Amino acid sequence: MAVRPPAAAPATTAAARRSPDALLGLFPPGTSTAPDGALRIGGCHVGELAARHGTPALLVDEGALRARARRYADALAVRRPGSTVAFASKAFPCTAVYRLLAEEGLGVDVASGGELALALAAGTDPARVIVHGNAKTDEFLRAAVEARVGLVVIDNFDDIDRLERLLAEPAQGPGSPSPGAAGQGGRGQTSGTYRQPVLVRVTPDIRPDTHAAVSTGQRDSKFGLLVPQARDAIARLRASDRLRLDGLHVHIGSQILDTEPFVRAVAAVAELGTFPVYDLGGGLGARYTYDDRPPSVEAYVDALTAAADTLLPAGARIVIEPGRSLVAEAGVSLYRVVTVKRAHGETFVAVDGGMGDNLEVSLYGQRFEATVATRPGGAAGGERCRVVGRHCESGDVLSAGVLLDDPRPGDLIAVPATGAYTYSLANNYNAARRPPVVFCRDGRSRPVVRRETYADLMRRDLP
Ligand SMILES: Cc1ncc(COP(=O)(O)O)c(C=O)c1O
């Protein structure tokens, strides 16, 4: 399996030598430059955003995020009417994002009690929630069944035992009140007994070309059940009077830049029989660097639905769960340069954020581009730089080998395509305060998550 190069490998791209249009191609669609040359995200001037909200900040172009959600929903609706796009919320679990994507008609995938609580607090219809996790606790599953979530994805035999036991508890037993929605018009409610609709997660023995840490469909994956075990789970669930087997789920990994493994995953679940629902997971790669060429949303949905049309029952409902490819391109991280150090033939541009707000680089070697936000793509060709963070690790790199136009302390640096997994993986290393999330639209900006304070850092401490 090919593993992406480490973070320190120089990016092959030269942002500063690109035409303005090409340079903006990694930023949210609609990004422009102001008359003074600075970037405008969602119509907002980066200098004004920094002055108003401070740095580092995670900017989200709200219009671009809505447009991307619509693209996904439309692509699936045209090719497979009646199917569902569910936002894999681990990619950006903040209530404003849950709310926005619910407004756009998407369902939600949650993988913890926390994500479930956020989704419900944001007003997500529980019937549109899909529950995941390879180690679902009693507490999580109880919250899920009490909320009457649409689907629980069975990852292991203990999930079956737990759910059956929890559903037999008095509060969940026969005659208990139920909204009865259960994802599809209340079919979870039969003769007074609530039956939780479930899917079985299948491990298809497929290893896509991506970083090992985000590959999930291979034989030795901790997720799901290999085909023979999946058959046993299916047989057990068919005999259950507490659980209603609606279908199968498969998710082979993340940041996958080719449609072929997704098609193989459809073939793998097709072998297991005929069901009303097939959840084909997420995993489409996002475009992080100028060299990345991920399939378009349409090409990806085309490949999946063509495979479904050939291999799955005609009336089956298809669910897809995009995370990264849904939210990445709408996000831009904005930093302030603290210092520029030229040493050992390298130029280190150190900014006021880093691995505390973007762990993708050190965790997966994900490469990002960067530009001076007020002089994007400067005509002079630029200087090859390593944009580094403020944390106490040499691995604290944001963008390696990028060409920046005469970077100076005080400059603003914009890192595009940071909408996915940066907010989720943000941390307090070096007691850094996590940055705000700022929605930008039509020239107006509004924080939807505030910056952490020093008081926040001590809030859980006990005397
Ligand atoms: C079950 C499941 N569905 C969907 C996703 C979303 O994947 P991605 O963000 O790559 O689209 C994940 C991510 O790990 C997942 O575990």
The ligand as an SDF file (V2000), in Angstrom:
LIG
                    3D

 16 16  0  0  0  0  0  0  0  0999 V2000
  -18.4330    4.9320    9.1560 C   0  0  0  0  0  0  0  0  0  0  0  0
  -17.8550    6.1240    8.5030 C   0  0  0  0  0  0  0  0  0  0  0  0
  -18.5680    6.7490    7.5560 N   0  0  0  0  0  0  0  0  0  0  0  0
  -18.1010    7.8420    6.9340 C   0  0  0  0  0  0  0  0  0  0  0  0
  -16.8590    8.3630    7.2540 C   0  0  0  0  0  0  0  0  0  0  0  0
  -16.4030    9.5900    6.5470 C   0  0  0  0  0  0  0  0  0  0  0  0
  -15.2710    9.4350    5.8220 O   0  0  0  0  0  0  0  0  0  0  0  0
  -14.7010   10.6540    4.9990 P   0  0  0  0  0  0  0  0  0  0  0  0
  -14.5480   11.7940    5.9190 O   0  0  0  0  0  0  0  0  0  0  0  0
  -13.4160   10.1740    4.4610 O   0  0  0  0  0  0  0  0  0  0  0  0
  -15.7020   10.9400    3.9110 O   0  0  0  0  0  0  0  0  0  0  0  0
  -16.0800    7.7420    8.2240 C   0  0  0  0  0  0  0  0  0  0  0  0
  -14.7490    8.2650    8.5370 C   0  0  0  0  0  0  0  0  0  0  0  0
  -13.9310    7.7300    9.1750 O   0  0  0  0  0  0  0  0  0  0  0  0
  -16.5920    6.5930    8.8720 C   0  0  0  0  0  0  0  0  0  0  0  0
  -15.8970    5.9690    9.8130 O   0  0  0  0  0  0  0  0  0  0  0  0
  1  2  1  0
  2  3  1  0
  2 15  2  0
  3  4  2  0
  4  5  1  0
  5  6  1  0
  5 12  2  0
  6  7  1  0
  7  8  1  0
  8  9  2  0
  8 10  1  0
  8 11  1  0
 12 13  1  0
 12 15  1  0
 13 14  2  0
 15 16  1  0
M  END
$$$$
